[in-house]
Amino acid sequence: MDQRVSKLIGSYKEDYAAMLTRWVQIPSVKGEAADGAPFGRDVRRMLDTAVADIEAMGFPTRVFDGYAADATFGPEDQEMIAVLGHLDVVPAGDGWEVPPFSARREGEKIIGRGTGDDKGPVLAALFAMKAIREAGIPLKKSIRLILGCDEESDWGCMNWYCAHARMPEIGFSPDASFPIINTEKGMVHMFVQAPVSADGLQVKEHFTGERVNVIPGESVALLAGGQELADQVAAFAAKTGLDYKAEVLSEGVRVTATGIPGHSAYPWGRKNAIGMMLILLRELGVQGALRTLADAYPMEHNGEHLGIQCEDDISGELTCNMGILHLEDGRITASLDCRCPVNADLEQISANIKAHLPGFAVVDESKKAPHHVPAESELVQALLGAFHDQTGLPAEPESTGGGTYAKVLKQGVAFGASFPGDPDLAHQANEYIEIDKMMLATKIYADALLRLCAE
Ligand SMILES: [Zn+2]
């Protein structure tokens, strides 16, 4: 990369840290809509702050009614490379060791909600643009930074932006991890319902899970029975090595299954407590719909017993999660969240699930097509080259079952800014960035943008 750009970036460190501190101190969590502030006043304040800072760096900006903003730099009427980030953050949640919006600095770290997702990476991309501009490097394509305000919820920002501005076709989103994510699996979400059986073990209460995309860590059921049933639970726990507890009450036996919670797109090493409960209920003699569910989803995340197990080289294996299992008014409702390889046929997957759940009615279903930018494309090759040259690390494109902002772009990939081996801190307590790593990310972004845009 051009030495001037590299040197300039080195000189930005404290400016970067100061700006990130100010941005993180604005708690831009989605709130009640107000005039000119569709995602609440704090998000609007964040947008105005960002726009003022970007203008002060010398980039002309446009604001889209409080939904989004952009800043473009380079020759007009030429192809654009988009950099897509967001200014909103998820709520702080519990477990913080420092006030979550204090942006406390501890040595090389800045700790706070939004440091890594996504304000720190956005600023890395912005400072990369600043360095390219100050070095006076002529561009043949322009660079457009687009900042959304609703990424963590409904992407209303990008819908609005696309309706009011021309969205570039090619670009990257600094809102995930290096080296690069060029593949997002397709998705099938389904809610199914069936009456419970009057035969066999009776389940009096069961209500686990609120979200389809969460692997529940605990599942509690109230079963008709007494000490003998509790003993059977204990025997099954001993046999399987799984964590079940049974408590004999006057109204029945309360059973708790404790698994390992997580995100449905990343089930490896997790244990779905609903799956645990289902195989226990089957062992205890449940019949009808719950038995069918246990047979179809026996604590496995590859969909084998739903007849949907598949994989491909680009994206890896299909994953399947039951995030919700509710018993209400004599009926059970269950959700399935399947993340499907790029080459899988979503219609076929849907049909196979239905065939393996006889007696169930599908009450809601949605599908999302996969997103894939070929590894040989100019975009992916440029980004991999920049990452490798700046870090010396191997650079292979990756696949995710999660969703990234990048798919707003026809040819969009997720690119940084967490590094291989970094802990996954997005949406967690004590989220932080390391300033030196963000300066390295800034160099990677500058290098990538130069490969794509310099004359
Ligand atoms: Zn994000």
Boltz pocket constraint, residues with backbone or C-beta under 6 A from the ligand:
constraints:
  - pocket:
      binder: B
      contacts: [[A, 86], [A, 117], [A, 118], [A, 151], [A, 175]]
      max_distance: 6.0
